[in-house]
Amino acid sequence: MKMHIEFRHLRTVRAVHEYGGLARAAEQLNITQSALSHQIKGLEDQTGVELFVRRSKPMKLSVAGKRMLRLANKVLPEVEALESEFDGLRSGSAGRLHIAIECHACFEWLFPVLERFRKKWPDVDVDIRPGLAFDAMPALQKEDVDLVVSSDPDDLPGIAFSHLFNYHPVFVASAQHPLADKDWIDAGDFRGQTLITYPVERSRLDIFSQLLTPAKVEPESIRQAELTAVILLLVASNRGVSVLPDWVVREVKYSSDYITRPLTKSGLTRQLFAATRHDDLEKPYMKELISLASQEARRLQAQ
């Protein structure tokens, strides 16, 4: 005999067991007692076994009924958790927010943002996917990630770029460095210098994309460091010079160990964007993250 067990059958067995009778179980299931009795009889006819010992008060499960109860206790919590998750998705209180970052320095700015975000949106699955940094936009289009932090907006189908903030790449050197006497730094000043950068490709670094590559200037050597703190340590030790976003070097602006100078007489201005799929842009938690990111950037720049 082939059985067709439905979720409502499992809920019925569980409710009758928990409430000990048809009347209270029917009330809990929001159906009439007659409908519940008919449902139990139909289930027993289908299975060919008695599920309840009706002579007992309260009603007790038979051996077969206990077996079905074990199934109900195993399956229904997972179904109810899925229903709750889908309710959250429909209401916008839950979802997935996987982030790829094209701006290496942004890790230090983004972590405080995510800390505030997770407290407001505990049901949103947040993850950072640095391994996708160089293929971030295709990953966004394929829905492998949900948001990309980028300084290079592009006209891509289905993708929206939300402006987060403007920043200024600045020259950073030891206060003892010969270039410390200059009011601003030009491309030619990097000739003969050791340039300390993050370990990313040149096209992702402002110093190359905005200044050195267009001027066809090459520094004497390039040294890479993963962490901003290490870059600043090397700079302070006069092991080389660097270019970092102004908000990254906020803590060294007033240090006697460093100098910061604008790049070119008029300075360079860059923009940072949050790239998302158009369909996700109106999700409440997406709006919240973009808002928090802009607020944190303004706070850092005001220091």
N, C-alpha and C positions, 0 to 999 in steps of 0.2 A: 504494500500500500504506500503510495507516494503522498507525503504530507506537505502542506503549504502553511508553514508557521510564519505569522506576521508579527510585527512589533506590538500591535494592539493585543495579541494573544499573550505575549510575554508580560505586558503591562497588567493585564487582567489577572494572571496568576500571581504576580507580585502583590497587587493591591488586595486581593482576597486574603492572601496569606498575612499581609501586614495588618489588615483591619478586622480579620476574623469573621467576616460575614458579608453577605451580598449588599445589604443596605448601605453600609458605610463605604464599601469599596465602590459601589455605583456612584455615590455622591462624590468621591474622590476622583473618579474617572469622568465625571460630568455626563453620565448617561443614566437612563432609567434602570431600576432593578430588574424589570422584565427583560430589557435589552441585554443586560449583563448575563442573566440566567440563560437566555437564548444563545448568547455567544459562547458560554461555557459548554452548553450541550452540543453546539455545533463543533467545537474544538474536540470534545471527547468522541463524537461520532467520527470525526476525521481521523483521529489518532487511533481509535479503537481501544482506548484504555480509559479507566476512571482516573481523573486528576484530583478529585476531592473526596474526602470521606464525609458525606453529608449528614450522617447520623450523629456526628460530634458537634458540640457547641463549645467554643467557636469552631467554625469549619476548619478542618485540617487537611493538609495535602496528603495525597497518597504517595506511594513510593515513586510512581511515574510523575506525579505533580512536583515532588521535591527535585526530581531530575530537571524538569522544565524550569523550576525556580532558580537552580544553579545557572542555567543558561541565561535566564533573565538578568540575574545579578552580574553576569559577565558582560553581556551585550548592551543592556540598556544604559549603564553609565557612560559608555563610549558614544552611544547615539545621542544622549542628552548633552554631552560635552560638545559634540559636533553641532547640534542645534544651537547651543549657546554661542559657539564661535560664529556660526552663520548669522545669528541675530546681531552680534557685534559688528560683523562686516556690513550688514545692511544699515545699521545705525551710524556707522563711521567711527565707532569707538574701538574697533579692533582691526588688525590687518598686518601687512608685512611692509617693512621699510628697510630694504637692503641698499646700502650706500656705497658708491665707488667714488674715489677721490683722485682727481687729476692734479690737484695742488698739494704737493708733498708737505708743505709747511702747515697746511690746514688741519692736520691731525691735532695739533696743540690747541687750535681755536675751536675745533668741532667737539672735542670730548666734553668740555663744560656744557655745551649746548645739549648733547645727548643725555647728560646726567639730569638736567632739568626736565628734558622731554620725557624720560622714562617714568618719572614720578607722576607726571600728568596723564600719561598714556601707558599704563602698565600692561595692557592687552595687545599692544603693538609689538610685533617681533622685529627688533632692531638688530642689524648686523652691518659691519663695515667690511667691504670686500676689496682690500688693497691689491690683490692679485689680478683684478680686472682693470687696473688703472689705465693701461695703455689701449685697451679695447672697450673702454667704458661706454661710449655711445652706441655701438652695435649691441652691447649687452643690455643697455636700456631699451632699445627697440625690440629685442628678443624677450624682454621681461625677465632677464636673469638678475637685474638690479632694478631698483625703483627710483633712485635719485642719484645724480652725478654732480659733484661739485667741480665746476670748470671755469676757467677764465677765457675759454675760446668758444663762444656761441656760434652755432652753425644753423643753416636752414635745413632742418631734417623733418621729413614727414612724420606727423604724430607727436613731435617733441616740442615742449614749451620751455623757454629759458626765463626764469624769474630772477631779476636782479637782486643780489644780496647786499653788496656794498662796493665802494671804490677803495682802492688802496694805492700806495706809492712804493714801488721798489726803491730801496735806498742802499747806497754804498756803505759798507761797514769795514772799518780798519782799526788797527791799534792806534792809540793816541800818539805813539812814537813813530808811526809810519810817515814817510816823506810826503804822501798825498794828504796828510792831515791838515796841511796849511792851505789847501784849496777850498774855495767856496762851493764848488760843484765839480762833478767828475764827468769827463767825456769818454767816448769809446777809446780814443788813443791812449788814455791813461792806464789802460789795462795791459798794454804791451809791456812785457818784461815782468808781469806779476804772476804769482801763484793764486789762482782763483779757486776758492773752496765752495763747493756746491753740494746739494743733495744728490744722491745716486739715481738720477733720472735722466732720460734722454734730453738732448739740448733743446729740442723744440718745445719742451715743457718748462724750460727755465726762462724767466723774464729777461735776464741779463743777455742771453743769446738772441731770443726771438725779437726783443725790442731794441737792442743796442748793438751788440757786437756783430751778429750775422749781417744785418743791413750795412754796417760800416766795414765789413770784411776785415775785422780785427780779431786776432787770435792771442789769448794770453800765453805767457811762457809755459805754464803748466796748469793742470787741473787736478785738484785733490778733492776727493769725495768723503762726505761724512753723513751718516744716517740721521743723527740727532742735531737739533738746533743748538743745544747746550754744548755739544762737541765742536760745532762750527765756531761758536763764539769763543770757546776756550782756545782754539787754534789761532783765531784772529787776535785775541788779547795777547797771545804769546808771540805775535808778529810772524807767524808761520805762513801768512797769506792774507788775502782780502776776500770779502764776500759781498753778495747782494741779496738782501732779504726784504720781505714785505715790512712796511713801517710798523704794523701792529705786532709783528714778531719781535722786533727789537725794542719794544716799549720799555723793558726793564733795564736796558743799557743806555738809554738816552742821557741819563744823568750820572753815568759812571765815568770816572776819570781814566778808565782803562781803554775806552773806545771813543771813536768819533763816528758819526753818521753824516752823510752828505747826500744831497739830491743828485740824481743822474741827469746830466745836461743842465743848462742854466735854468730852463723852465720846469724841469722835473718831469718824471714819467707818471702817468696815471693809468692804472689797470682796473678792470671790473671783475668781480666774481659773481658767478651765477649758480643757481640750482636748476639743473635740467631734469625735467620729469615728463612722463607721458601726459598728453592732454587729458586723457580720461581720469588720471589720478589727481590732477591739480586741484579739484574741488573737494577732495576728501578732507574732512576736518583735521585729521592728524597731520596731513601733509602741509596744510596751511599753517598749522601751529609750529611745525619744525622750521619752516621757512621764516616765520616771524621771529622765533627764538634765535635763529642764526643771525638775522639782521640786528637784533637787539644786542647780542653778545659782541658782534663786530663793532658796533657804535660804542659800547662800553669800553672795549679795549683801546680804541682810537682816542677816547676821551682821557685816558690815563696819562 
